[in-house]
Amino acid sequence: MNLSAPFIRRPVATSLLTAALALSGILAFRLLPVAPLPEVEFPTIVVFANLPGASPETMASAVATPLERQFGRIAGITEMTSSSQLGSTSVVLQFDLSRNIDAAGRDIQAAINAARGQLPADMPSNPGYRKANPADAPIMMLALTSDLYDRAHMYDIADSILAQKIAQVEGVGQVSVWGSSRPAVRVQVNPLLLNSFNLGLTDVAAALQSANAHRAKGSVANSNKMWNIDATDQLFHADEYAPLIVKYQNGAPVRLSALGNVLDSVENTRNDGLDNGKPAVIIPIFKQPTANIIDTVDHIRAVLPQLKASIPPAIDLHVAQDRTTTIRASVHDVEYTLLISLVLVVLVVFVFLRNIWATIIPGIAVPLSILGTFGVMYLLGYTLDNLSLMALTISTGFVVDDAIVVIENISRYLEEGVPPMKAALQGAKEIGFTVLSMSTSLVAVFIPILLMGGIVGRLFREFAVTLTVAIMVSLAVSLTTTPMMCSRMLRSDSGRRHGWLYRTNEAAFNAVHRAYANSLASVLRHPQMTLIILLVTMAINVYLYVVVPKGFFPQQDTGRVGGSIVADQDISFAAMQQKLHEMMKIVQQDPAVTDVSGFTGGGTLNVASSWAQLKPLNERKATADQVINRLRGKLSHIPGATLYMQAAQDIRVGGRGSNSQYQYTLQADNLRDLNQWAPKLLSKLKRLPQVVDANSDQQIRGLETQLIIDRSTASRLGISPQDIDTTLYSAFGQRQVSTMYTGINQYHVVLEVLPEFQQNPESLNDLYVRANNGTAVPIAAFTQLRTVFNSLNVNHQG
């Protein structure tokens, strides 16, 4: 049976099929999405919850644990980790590769609803979730700077307008806002002055709560008109709260302004953000685990003009960092390499065949096979990434073999004087099974890769399938288009005088042939020596396989360097702010850095984050690792803090971030064992010369002031632990006591004592708690202060 015969006898139909294959491949190439690597990320969801002022232990036991119990019943979870800091908890859930992330999100929401009754009642909002991996690097970072507006105003715009619109962009998984916090009215009272008016913090909180109402009020109507009813039942600015009456004393009003300060401020004053040394609000954007990074960034850039038009002109909104810059350059380089390989293959074929028409045939067959592969890749939902393009580059050496074998066999018949049509029919029939066997044997090599499981199998499956498809498309082209072109283009060279190029090459080939014959004869005369050399070569290969360093994926230079500043555990926010500014200035001065952003604040005051964008590789003389090593030496001169840096990678396994390239996890049934063995392991690791930046996320040396309650005295006075906690929370927890509703967002009134009463633990003795009989009792009357060490964060993993 001659499979090629119908195509050889019908050149027009075959040409049309060939053109259709080429055009579909060109169209598919333009439609194929671009990515750094195949989609291999685990479906990951992060759940977040906030309770301002709550300690890490409280967040871990009262918030994280109830959520984890509910999440543990969800099918398909491969890893669950949580981290609790001051006032916040995040739970990262990683699912099996086969799990649909949208279905997982519905299960997560159901679990949150089930756990709500076990969570603290005074949480300002329900826990939420995002389909994003917090350990991954942001795909893009936007920065807001202004010479006119302060950070609070810029944060409000970013949180209320920009973040909402960006979150609607296709592929975006999470949009955060760093560098400040939402505007708020802060009421700072003097506890001593408060006591002189026979008032407590609970009285101030009650007055603030009653100052705002936002409820339905109804309407009135007659036979002709209707009127909606509204009232000025909310206060929005500090100057409106200042004259608020807390109580009447001796017939005179005691106003809020008489008890302390009322300021237009922010919800959390312990935040700071920088972009290239300027005060800034940073918007990091994370993609969904299944989204294409290039498409997502392109969609974001498409809406940037709308975003800029929606904010005041005095605020500068710009792209601080774009992760796709190096990705696009890398993919472009691989595409260029593929083009070069195609040209080299054709040139090599011409050098050896020394026939222009015989060279044109594989010159058409090889690109045609590549174009046909693009069409199949599009149907399979693949991307143009480094691995798929590498597979196509490798395939050029495979697919040209089929065409050459067919051409050589048909040329043999032409040399014997057979007419071109008959030579093509006879040669294709004779060689068809051989070409099929060659292609099948090549495909069989990649079957183990196709059957590999886990993330490694997912990563290299696209590579194996692309290479397999290229070989099979080449097989089809070699049995159809190639013999058809041979029947029309090839002619016998017998009787023709060859040119000087042919004669020169012939002499060179004859010399190579003689050298090979001599070497083969030498090998055959010394079989024992040949076997010894073979065994030595095999032994050397085994040795090299053992000693060569091994890893999951090579370390990449993506042009992005992420960093985490870790300072002394008892550092204040003001001191941490200074460390951030000093380090960002040093990083910004590096010649390889084009942009650097940093922020500090949140639940852990001794930790700050930074991201640096490097110049393109062709514009800098150092790799990302060399830049890190260079900066490590300069930053080591800043005492009391360390900046741990690592180059951002396109593959991130696991949902738990770390400050180094590798992480080792210790687990125990009780915290005492972890506190005992983690420092010992860290000490040993730091002694290894191969290890740099060894660190631990265990932070158990933070300072804590404990109030030892004399329960007998407190009970006799009619004071409960709940009364004490409420007073402390109102004084030092940045407690949100009232909510202001607007058309675009919700804002809060924050209650606390004056800053001068928050400077040291002894200030706690200035607080008073209201007893049962209404008298104010100093907190020092039934408590004692004790300073101990505590954990700045509590981590769970299961």
C-alpha positions, -999 to 999 in steps of 0.1 A, spaced: 0 0 0 14 34 -10 0 61 13 18 88 -7 4 79 -41 -29 100 -39 -9 131 -29 18 126 -56 -8 122 -83 -29 152 -71 -3 181 -67 -29 208 -67 -49 193 -38 -18 185 -19 -5 221 -24 -39 234 -11 -37 212 19 -1 223 25 -11 260 22 -40 254 46 -17 238 71 8 267 68 -19 294 71 -36 277 101 -2 275 118 5 312 111 -29 322 125 -24 299 156 11 314 162 -5 349 164 -32 336 188 -11 315 211 -6 331 245 29 339 257 42 327 291 75 320 307 67 284 314 38 260 311 10 263 336 22 242 365 11 262 396 -9 245 423 -44 259 428 -39 281 458 -63 302 479 -54 326 507 -79 333 535 -74 365 555 -90 378 587 -84 409 609 -90 418 645 -71 450 652 -51 449 684 -53 412 690 -20 395 699 -5 367 676 -15 341 702 -51 353 703 -53 354 665 -39 319 662 -62 303 688 -94 323 683 -93 329 646 -68 306 628 -77 274 646 -115 275 641 -109 282 604 -83 254 600 -107 229 616 -133 237 589 -108 238 561 -95 204 571 -127 188 559 -123 200 523 -112 174 498 -82 179 477 -60 201 501 -24 191 498 -9 218 521 -24 242 547 -4 268 565 -13 298 586 5 327 600 -8 349 627 6 384 636 -6 413 656 -42 419 645 -42 397 614 -42 360 603 -37 345 569 -44 309 560 -29 295 527 -46 265 512 -29 246 484 -49 221 464 -41 191 442 -32 199 406 -64 183 394 -87 205 417 -107 232 400 -99 265 418 -134 279 413 -150 249 429 -124 251 457 -133 287 463 -170 277 469 -159 251 494 -137 277 511 -166 301 514 -188 274 528 -162 266 554 -158 302 564 -196 305 569 -195 273 590 -167 287 612 -182 322 617 -200 313 649 -168 302 665 -149 334 656 -147 365 679 -179 385 678 -161 418 676 -143 411 643 -149 442 621 -156 420 591 -159 384 581 -128 365 568 -123 368 530 -103 349 505 -84 354 472 -74 330 445 -37 338 446 -5 325 461 9 350 486 43 334 483 44 343 446 59 376 433 36 403 421 32 404 383 31 442 384 34 470 409 19 504 405 30 534 426 11 565 436 32 596 444 22 632 448 36 666 460 2 678 470 -17 649 486 -6 629 516 -4 591 517 -37 587 535 -55 605 506 -36 584 480 -44 552 499 -81 561 500 -80 566 462 -61 534 456 -83 513 479 -116 527 469 -112 532 432 -81 517 417 -80 484 435 -117 478 427 -112 484 390 -80 464 387 -95 434 405 -121 432 378 -94 427 351 -94 392 337 -67 371 353 -61 392 384 -62 372 416 -54 397 443 -48 435 445 -33 448 477 -25 483 488 6 490 508 22 520 524 -6 535 544 -41 527 556 -76 539 552 -85 575 564 -101 576 598 -110 600 626 -87 593 656 -99 603 690 -70 605 714 -80 610 751 -61 619 782 -69 591 807 -60 614 837 -83 641 824 -109 615 816 -109 604 852 -111 639 865 -145 642 848 -155 608 863 -156 593 828 -142 560 814 -131 550 779 -163 530 776 -182 563 780 -163 579 752 -168 548 730 -205 548 737 -207 585 728 -189 579 695 -210 549 687 -242 569 692 -229 598 671 -234 578 638 -265 560 624 -271 550 589 -305 533 588 -337 533 567 -359 563 573 -388 558 550 -407 583 529 -438 604 528 -462 609 500 -495 625 490 -517 621 459 -492 640 437 -457 637 451 -434 615 472 -405 626 494 -377 604 506 -366 611 541 -329 615 551 -311 631 580 -277 643 589 -272 613 611 -234 608 604 -203 628 612 -173 625 588 -146 649 599 -126 656 631 -140 691 634 -175 676 635 -166 652 663 -147 677 685 -179 694 699 -196 661 705 -210 660 741 -199 630 761 -219 638 792 -233 666 813 -215 674 845 -231 699 869 -253 710 841 -224 718 818 -215 697 787 -183 678 786 -172 679 750 -149 655 733 -124 683 725 -120 688 763 -108 653 768 -79 651 743 -73 655 705 -96 647 676 -77 643 644 -83 635 607 -58 606 604 -57 570 594 -68 537 609 -33 524 614 -5 549 618 22 522 617 26 521 579 51 535 556 57 532 518 85 543 495 91 543 457 125 554 447 129 573 479 96 592 476 66 587 500 43 564 480 14 541 481 22 508 464 -4 486 446 10 451 441 -10 429 417 -10 391 418 -24 369 391 -47 339 396 -29 306 396 -44 295 362 -40 329 345 -16 338 318 9 364 331 15 382 297 -23 385 289 -31 397 325 -4 424 324 -16 435 289 -51 437 302 -40 459 331 -20 482 309 -50 486 286 -70 500 315 -42 522 329 -54 553 309 -89 549 325 -73 545 359 -53 577 355 -84 596 343 -103 585 375 -79 601 400 -68 637 406 -41 650 381 -19 659 411 -14 622 418 11 604 396 2 568 389 29 549 372 41 513 367 69 509 392 77 473 382 66 449 355 75 412 358 68 405 321 96 426 308 122 399 310 97 372 302 89 389 268 126 393 261 133 356 271 106 343 248 117 366 220 153 352 223 140 316 221 119 325 191 150 340 175 170 308 183 143 287 167 146 309 135 184 305 135 181 267 139 158 265 109 182 285 88 212 264 99 193 232 92 186 243 56 222 254 52 236 221 64 212 203 41 224 224 12 261 217 20 256 180 20 231 176 -8 247 203 -30 215 207 -49 193 237 -48 161 219 -56 168 191 -31 175 218 -5 142 237 -12 121 206 -4 133 202 33 135 240 34 97 239 30 90 207 49 107 217 81 90 252 86 57 235 75 61 209 103 67 237 128 37 257 116 15 226 118 27 221 154 16 256 163 -20 248 152 -21 217 174 -6 236 203 -34 261 200 -61 234 200 -45 218 231 -45 252 249 -7 254 252 14 286 253 45 299 236 69 295 265 105 286 269 99 249 271 75 246 242 98 267 220 128 247 232 109 216 220 103 231 186 140 241 184 151 206 192 125 192 168 141 209 138 169 183 139 143 155 140 119 166 114 145 172 88 155 136 89 122 124 75 124 147 45 160 138 38 153 100 40 125 104 15 145 127 -8 175 104 -8 155 73 -17 137 91 -45 170 105 -58 184 70 -59 158 60 -85 163 92 -104 200 84 -107 190 50 -121 171 68 -149 136 63 -136 112 92 -145 105 116 -117 68 107 -112 75 70 -111 106 75 -90 85 95 -65 58 68 -64 83 39 -61 106 56 -36 78 69 -13 62 34 -13 95 18 -4 105 42 23 71 49 39 73 22 65 109 32 73 99 68 80 70 56 101 93 34 122 118 63 126 91 86 138 75 61 161 108 52 177 114 89 184 80 94 199 85 63 222 114 81 239 90 107 253 63 83 266 79 82 301 78 120 303 41 120 292 34 95 320 52 114 348 30 127 376 31 157 399 45 191 392 75 177 373 52 158 350 30 189 346 60 211 338 75 188 311 43 174 296 39 203 273 75 199 262 71 162 254 37 167 237 50 196 216 80 176 204 58 145 197 33 166 177 62 181 157 75 146 148 41 133 139 33 164 117 67 159 101 58 123 94 26 135 77 44 161 56 71 136 46 45 111 33 25 138 15 40 171 6 77 160 3 72 132 -23 48 154 -42 75 181 -44 102 155 -53 81 144 -83 79 180 -96 113 195 -86 140 167 -86 157 157 -118 186 133 -125 221 148 -123 237 120 -144 256 133 -174 258 169 -160 291 186 -152 291 198 -116 304 233 -106 335 242 -86 316 243 -53 303 207 -58 338 195 -67 354 213 -37 329 198 -13 333 164 -29 370 165 -22 363 174 14 338 146 18 362 121 3 388 132 28 363 128 57 353 94 43 390 82 42 396 94 77 366 76 90 376 44 72 411 46 87 397 52 122 372 23 118 399 0 107 421 9 137 392 3 161 385 -31 145 422 -41 149 422 -33 186 389 -46 200 402 -49 236 414 -13 238 381 -2 223 361 -20 250 383 -6 277 378 29 264 340 22 263 340 10 299 361 40 311 337 64 293 307 47 309 324 49 344 332 86 339 296 93 329 283 75 360 307 95 382 297 127 366 260 119 371 266 114 408 287 145 414 269 170 392 246 193 413 209 185 410 179 206 414 142 210 404 147 240 381 176 263 374 179 295 393 164 322 370 174 359 365 140 375 359 151 410 365 132 412 398 147 410 433 125 406 463 136 414 498 125 411 534 140 434 561 141 417 595 151 438 624 155 433 662 123 418 676 118 446 701 123 475 676 97 503 675 79 514 643 98 547 642 132 529 643 120 504 617 109 532 595 144 546 596 160 512 588 137 510 557 147 544 544 184 537 549 183 504 531 161 515 502 185 544 496 215 520 493 196 496 470 184 526 448 220 537 443 231 504 428 239 509 391 218 478 381 186 490 398 160 511 380 132 511 406 129 501 442 98 500 463 95 492 500 70 493 528 67 485 564 38 481 588 10 456 594 10 428 620 48 424 624 66 457 631 101 444 628 96 431 592 95 452 560 93 442 524 111 455 493 111 449 455 138 460 431 135 461 393 168 456 376 179 469 342 176 445 312 203 419 310 220 436 280 222 469 300 238 456 332 270 438 337 259 417 367 234 389 371 206 391 397 226 369 421 257 391 417 237 422 424 224 405 456 259 396 467 270 432 460 242 447 480 246 422 508 280 436 516 268 473 515 237 466 536 256 447 563 269 480 577 234 489 590 232 476 625 201 459 640 185 448 607 192 425 578 178 426 542 173 391 529 171 392 491 164 366 464 156 368 427 120 363 418 113 330 401 87 319 375 80 287 394 70 288 431 62 255 448 43 258 481 22 286 495 45 296 524 70 323 517 105 325 531 134 348 532 158 325 513 160 303 483 154 271 503 134 264 534 133 237 560 102 232 581 102 220 617 70 207 632 62 196 667 32 189 689 41 217 713 57 251 710 83 243 737 100 217 715 101 241 685 115 269 707 142 246 719 154 229 687 148 256 660 177 279 674 200 249 675 193 239 639 197 275 628 230 278 646 243 247 629 232 259 594 249 292 599 282 274 604 281 257 570 303 276 545 279 267 516 250 285 533 243 323 533 214 342 547 203 314 570 174 327 591 143 316 609 107 329 610 106 320 647 103 353 665 99 346 703 120 375 717 94 403 713 87 423 744 54 419 761 39 436 792 16 413 811 -9 425 837 -11 400 865 -47 404 878 -54 401 914 -87 383 908 -98 385 944 -94 423 946 -109 427 911 -139 406 920 -145 425 953 -145 457 933 -169 442 907 -144 443 879 -143 414 854 -115 404 831 -137 415 802 -139 450 817 -101 451 819 -96 438 783 -121 463 770 -104 492 787 -69 481 774 -83 476 739 -99 510 739 -66 526 751 -40 508 730 -56 486 704 -65 513 678 -101 502 685 -126 510 657 -156 522 677 -178 537 650 -184 534 613 -190 562 587 -207 552 555 -201 570 522 -210 563 486 -177 545 478 -163 531 510 -167 528 548 -145 546 573 -140 543 610 -135 563 642 -105 550 661 -103 554 699 -70 555 718 -52 574 745 -28 603 738 6 593 722 24 603 754 6 577 773 17 550 748 55 554 753 62 528 780 45 501 801 43 523 832 16 544 813 -8 515 820 -10 526 856 -27 558 844 -57 539 833 -89 536 853 -116 509 851 -152 515 861 -163 494 890 -199 481 897 -208 511 918 -197 534 890 -164 546 907 -132 547 887 -106 523 900 -69 527 889 -58 497 871 -27 495 894 -50 488 923 -56 452 912 -28 444 888 9 441 886 30 447 856 55 421 843 77 423 812 82 390 794 92 378 759 65 368 735 60 355 700 56 381 672 40 355 650 25 321 654 27 296 624 7 265 618 12 239 591 -9 208 585 
